[in-house]
Amino acid sequence: MDLIPKPDQVVSAASNVAHKVFYGGLADLRPMPRTLIDEGTLREVYHYRPAAKVKEQGDPVLLVTPLAAPALCFDLRRGCSLVEHFVEAGRPTYLVEYGQVSFRDRNLGMEHWIEEVLPTAIREVSAHAGGRPVHVVGWSLGGIFSLLAAAGDTDLPIASLGVVGSPFDVSLVPLVAPLRPLLNLAAGRGPITRGYQALGGAPKPLVKWAFQLSSVQKLVTKPIALATHLDDADFLAQIEAVDRFMDNMIAYPGRSFGQLYHRFVKGNGLVDGTFETGGRTISLADITVPVVVFGGANDGIAPVPAVRAVLPLLSGSPEVRFEIVPGGHLGMLTGRAARGTTWTVLDEWISQWSSQEPDAEEAAAGGADGDAPAIGTGRRTHGSKASRSLAR
């Protein structure tokens, strides 16, 4: 809105304020309809129902949430929902989330998600989709879990991996780097360690505060931004949706939080691409499927250099593609600009690495009566040198 608003801006602003007052908000926060297809300990796998008059076909997509963040990250609001985007395009779309974490879950470590939750979810999605390979897309810690799960079990039916805003060199995160020497002084028994052990994890208010800390400048300037965008209904709707997302943060289980804190934040344990669990070493070099990695241009939690650090670790992948997209940690995934950037790249990537559609399979087999080729035989293959993103 201009410093001296135009008449049409004044009318739009008044309309938006009235809508907020009388109807509670401008954002369409209806969730996309979904059906539970599998569940277990802190594991809920959902299939999003196909859109009306749209044929669901092709390889399935599994969206992987991080710990502590609600599944709203993928279904923020109508018009800014990656789930809605995939469903309306006819892609079989699934999501794995973890439910509410309680004190009884305090002994669950990261291996629970890497070795149990994600492998089970991937297999269940593949089976539900008729045995097709799965395109796994993980945001933040969900991307880290996805890579480690794929590296730990190379027999999983994975077609490709998408990693959005996942830091692998925490020394390059400005928020953490200055604090690491202080954290290491505690020798493992500092107040943070004693706190999460006593509470059985990291409580929701702390998780919300930590997320807000990464964008404290936006938090301070938010009232000004709202005042100067009163005539922009889409902007105001996005703010409402992000506020709801922040209000639905989930607690971390104690042992998992401890591993994240000691191994990743203090020890920068992922910088070499390995993770010790259950007496074995998981190495990202063992990943044999194509991987696309996204870094957010304005991401304070996972800055571009910290995300880019994973690229040389994926030496076994047939293709690695890196994209810098606009937005902060959440905005790069489901901000207003993501509709024409991150989502477009994901569409292109999934199409590139998908198996043939049923009609094409039948034609390749010599007709509907012939035997369809094995899943994935129609996949296009490109060496990592062919990646136009890494060739820049």
C-alpha positions in Angstrom: 0.0 0.0 0.0 1.4 3.4 -0.9 2.4 6.0 1.7 -0.5 8.0 0.6 -3.1 5.3 -0.2 -5.0 5.4 -3.5 -8.8 5.2 -3.3 -8.9 1.6 -4.5 -6.2 0.6 -1.8 -8.3 2.2 0.9 -11.4 0.3 -0.2 -9.4 -3.0 -0.3 -7.9 -2.4 3.1 -11.3 -1.6 4.6 -12.7 -4.7 3.1 -9.9 -6.9 4.4 -10.2 -5.5 7.9 -14.0 -6.0 7.9 -13.5 -9.6 6.7 -11.0 -10.2 9.5 -13.3 -8.7 12.1 -16.6 -10.4 11.1 -15.3 -13.8 9.7 -12.1 -14.3 11.8 -9.6 -14.1 8.9 -8.9 -14.1 5.2 -7.0 -17.4 4.8 -8.8 -20.6 3.7 -7.4 -23.0 6.3 -9.4 -26.0 5.3 -7.1 -29.1 5.3 -6.9 -31.2 2.2 -9.0 -34.4 2.7 -6.9 -37.5 3.6 -7.2 -41.1 4.8 -5.1 -42.9 7.3 -3.5 -46.0 5.6 -0.9 -47.0 8.2 0.0 -46.2 11.8 2.5 -47.3 14.5 4.5 -45.7 17.3 4.7 -42.0 16.4 3.9 -42.9 12.8 0.8 -41.9 10.9 0.8 -42.4 7.1 -1.9 -40.6 5.2 -3.1 -40.7 1.6 -4.7 -37.5 0.2 -7.9 -38.1 -1.6 -7.8 -37.5 -5.4 -9.2 -34.3 -6.6 -12.6 -34.3 -8.3 -12.5 -34.9 -12.0 -8.7 -35.5 -11.9 -7.3 -38.9 -12.6 -4.7 -40.0 -10.0 -1.8 -41.6 -11.8 2.0 -42.0 -11.8 4.5 -42.7 -9.1 3.5 -41.6 -5.6 5.0 -38.7 -3.6 5.6 -39.1 0.1 6.0 -35.9 2.1 8.2 -36.2 5.2 7.6 -33.8 8.1 10.4 -32.9 10.5 10.2 -33.6 14.2 8.4 -30.8 16.2 6.8 -29.2 13.1 3.2 -29.9 12.2 2.2 -31.4 8.9 0.7 -27.9 8.1 4.1 -27.2 6.6 2.9 -29.1 3.5 -0.7 -28.0 3.6 -0.5 -24.4 4.9 -3.6 -23.0 3.3 -5.6 -23.3 0.1 -3.6 -21.7 -2.7 -0.3 -22.1 -0.8 -0.4 -25.9 -0.2 2.1 -28.2 -1.7 -0.4 -31.0 -1.0 -3.1 -29.2 -2.9 -0.7 -28.6 -5.8 0.2 -32.2 -6.2 -3.3 -33.5 -5.7 -4.8 -31.2 -8.3 -2.0 -32.3 -10.7 -3.2 -35.9 -10.3 -0.1 -37.1 -8.4 -0.8 -39.8 -5.8 0.2 -37.9 -2.6 1.0 -39.2 0.8 2.3 -37.8 4.1 4.0 -39.2 7.2 3.6 -37.4 10.5 4.3 -38.4 14.0 1.4 -37.2 16.2 1.7 -35.6 19.6 4.9 -36.4 21.6 4.5 -37.2 25.3 6.7 -38.0 28.2 6.4 -41.7 27.6 8.2 -41.2 24.2 11.3 -39.7 25.9 13.5 -42.7 25.2 12.9 -42.7 21.4 16.0 -41.7 19.5 16.6 -40.7 15.9 17.1 -44.3 14.9 13.3 -44.8 15.5 12.6 -42.5 12.6 15.5 -43.4 10.4 15.2 -47.2 10.8 11.5 -47.8 11.6 9.2 -44.9 10.8 10.4 -43.8 7.4 11.3 -47.2 5.9 7.9 -48.5 6.9 6.1 -45.5 5.5 7.9 -45.7 2.2 7.0 -49.4 1.8 3.4 -48.8 2.8 3.1 -46.0 0.3 4.6 -48.1 -2.5 2.3 -51.0 -1.7 -0.8 -48.7 -1.5 0.2 -47.2 -4.9 0.3 -50.5 -6.6 4.0 -51.3 -6.1 5.3 -48.2 -7.7 8.6 -46.5 -6.5 8.2 -43.5 -4.2 9.4 -39.9 -4.6 10.3 -38.9 -1.1 10.3 -35.1 -0.3 11.5 -34.1 3.1 11.6 -30.6 4.6 14.2 -29.5 7.2 15.0 -32.4 9.6 12.6 -34.5 7.5 15.0 -34.1 4.6 17.9 -35.3 6.8 15.9 -38.3 8.0 14.9 -39.1 4.4 18.6 -39.2 3.3 19.7 -41.3 6.2 16.8 -43.7 5.8 17.7 -44.1 2.1 21.4 -44.6 2.9 20.6 -47.1 5.6 18.4 -49.3 3.5 19.2 -49.2 -0.2 16.5 -51.7 -1.0 13.7 -49.3 -0.2 11.4 -48.6 -3.2 12.6 -45.0 -3.7 12.4 -43.3 -7.1 14.1 -40.1 -6.0 14.7 -37.9 -3.1 13.9 -34.2 -2.6 15.6 -32.4 0.3 14.3 -28.9 1.2 16.2 -26.7 3.6 18.2 -29.4 5.4 21.6 -28.1 6.9 24.5 -30.6 6.9 27.3 -28.3 8.1 26.0 -26.6 11.2 29.2 -24.6 11.5 27.9 -22.5 8.7 24.6 -21.6 10.5 25.1 -18.0 11.8 22.8 -18.5 14.7 24.7 -21.5 16.0 28.4 -20.8 15.1 29.0 -18.2 17.8 27.4 -20.3 20.5 29.3 -23.6 19.8 32.4 -22.8 22.0 30.1 -21.9 24.9 28.1 -25.1 24.4 31.2 -27.2 24.4 32.3 -25.8 27.8 29.6 -27.7 29.5 31.1 -31.1 28.7 27.7 -32.7 28.2 26.1 -31.7 31.6 25.1 -28.1 30.9 21.7 -26.6 31.7 20.3 -27.5 28.3 21.2 -31.2 28.8 19.8 -31.3 32.4 16.7 -29.4 31.2 15.6 -31.8 28.4 16.5 -34.8 30.5 14.3 -33.6 33.3 11.4 -32.7 31.1 11.7 -35.8 28.9 12.2 -33.6 25.8 12.0 -30.1 24.3 8.5 -28.6 25.1 6.4 -26.9 22.4 6.9 -23.4 23.7 10.7 -23.8 23.4 10.4 -25.2 19.9 8.3 -22.3 18.8 10.7 -19.8 20.3 13.7 -21.4 18.6 11.9 -21.2 15.2 11.0 -17.6 15.8 14.5 -16.7 16.8 15.7 -17.5 13.3 13.5 -14.7 11.8 13.5 -12.2 14.7 13.8 -9.3 12.3 10.6 -10.3 10.6 9.0 -10.8 14.0 9.9 -7.2 15.1 8.8 -5.7 11.8 5.6 -7.7 11.5 3.3 -4.9 12.7 4.7 -2.5 10.1 4.4 -5.2 7.4 0.8 -5.8 8.3 0.0 -2.0 8.3 1.6 -1.5 4.9 -0.2 -4.5 3.3 -3.7 -4.0 4.6 -4.9 -3.9 1.0 -3.2 -7.2 0.1 -5.6 -10.0 1.0 -3.2 -12.8 -0.1 -0.4 -11.3 2.0 -2.6 -11.1 5.1 -3.9 -14.7 4.5 -0.3 -16.0 4.4 0.5 -14.3 7.7 -2.6 -15.9 9.3 -1.6 -19.3 8.0 2.0 -19.0 9.2 0.7 -17.9 12.6 -1.4 -21.0 12.8 1.6 -23.1 11.8 3.6 -21.6 14.6 0.9 -22.2 17.2 0.9 -25.9 16.3 4.5 -26.8 17.0 5.1 -30.2 18.6 7.5 -31.2 21.3 10.7 -33.2 20.7 11.2 -36.6 22.4 14.0 -36.3 25.0 16.6 -38.8 23.5 16.0 -37.5 19.9 16.5 -33.9 21.1 19.6 -34.9 23.0 21.1 -36.6 19.8 20.3 -33.5 17.7 21.7 -31.2 20.3 24.9 -33.1 21.1 25.6 -34.7 17.7 24.4 -32.1 15.3 24.5 -28.7 17.0 27.5 -29.2 19.3 29.4 -31.9 17.3 28.4 -31.0 13.7 28.1 -34.8 13.3 26.7 -34.8 9.8 29.4 -32.8 8.1 31.2 -35.9 6.9 27.9 -37.6 5.7 27.9 -40.4 8.3 25.6 -41.3 11.2 26.3 -43.9 13.9 23.3 -46.0 15.0 22.7 -49.4 16.3 26.4 -50.4 16.1 26.6 -49.5 12.4 27.6 -46.5 10.3 25.2 -45.1 7.8 26.9 -43.2 5.0 25.2 -40.8 2.5 27.7 -42.1 -0.1 25.6 -45.3 -0.2 22.5 -43.5 -1.7 21.9 -44.8 -5.2 18.9 -42.7 -6.2 18.8 -39.2 -7.7 18.6 -36.3 -5.3 17.4 -32.7 -5.6 18.5 -30.3 -2.9 16.9 -26.9 -2.2 18.5 -24.0 -0.3 16.4 -20.9 0.7 18.0 -17.6 -0.2 16.8 -16.0 3.0 16.9 -19.1 5.3 18.3 -18.3 8.8 17.9 -21.9 10.1 19.5 -23.6 7.1 21.5 -21.1 5.1 22.5 -21.9 1.6 26.2 -22.8 2.4 25.0 -25.2 5.2 22.6 -26.9 2.8 25.1 -27.0 -0.1 27.5 -28.9 2.1 25.6 -32.2 1.4 26.3 -32.2 -2.3 29.8 -33.8 -2.3 28.6 -36.4 0.2 26.2 -37.9 -2.3 28.9 -39.5 -4.4 26.8 -42.6 -5.1 23.8 -40.8 -6.5 23.3 -41.0 -10.3 22.3 -37.3 -10.4 22.4 -34.5 -7.8 20.8 -31.2 -8.5 21.0 -28.1 -6.4 18.5 -25.2 -6.5 18.5 -21.9 -4.6 15.0 -20.6 -4.3 13.5 -17.5 -2.7 12.2 -17.5 0.9 13.1 -18.3 4.5 13.0 -21.7 6.1 9.2 -22.2 5.7 8.7 -19.7 2.9 11.0 -21.7 0.5 8.6 -24.7 0.9 5.2 -23.1 1.0 5.5 -19.3 0.6 3.8 -17.4 -2.1 6.9 -17.4 -4.3 7.3 -21.2 -3.9 4.3 -21.7 -6.2 6.5 -20.6 -9.2 9.9 -21.8 -7.9 10.2 -24.8 -5.6 7.0 -26.5 -6.7 7.9 -26.0 -10.4 11.3 -27.6 -9.9 9.7 -30.5 -7.9 7.2 -31.1 -10.7 10.0 -31.2 -13.3 12.2 -33.4 -11.1 9.4 -36.0 -10.3 8.4 -36.2 -13.9 12.0 -36.7 -15.0 12.6 -39.6 -12.6 9.1 -41.3 -12.8 8.4 -44.6 -14.3 6.2 -44.7 -17.4 2.5 -44.1 -17.1 0.2 -47.2 -17.6 -0.7 -46.4 -21.2 2.9 -45.9 -22.1 3.8 -49.1 -20.4 1.2 -51.0 -22.3 2.4 -49.5 -25.6 6.0 -50.4 -24.7 4.9 -54.0 -24.0 3.1 -54.3 -27.3 -0.5 -53.6 -26.2 -2.8 -54.0 -23.3 -2.6 -57.8 -23.4 1.2 -57.8 -23.0 3.1 -57.9 -19.8 3.9 -54.5 -18.5 7.6 -53.8 -18.0 9.0 -53.7 -14.5 8.4 -50.6 -12.4 11.0 -48.0 -13.1 12.2 -49.4 -16.5 11.0 -46.3 -18.2 13.0 -43.9 -16.0 15.3 -41.5 -17.8 18.9 -41.7 -16.5 21.3 -38.8 -16.4 24.8 -38.7 -14.9 25.5 -36.1 -12.3 27.6 -34.2 -14.9 24.4 -33.6 -16.9 22.7 -31.7 -14.1 22.2 -28.2 -15.4 22.0 -27.0 -11.8 25.5 -28.1 -10.8 27.0 -27.1 -14.1 26.3 -23.4 -13.3 
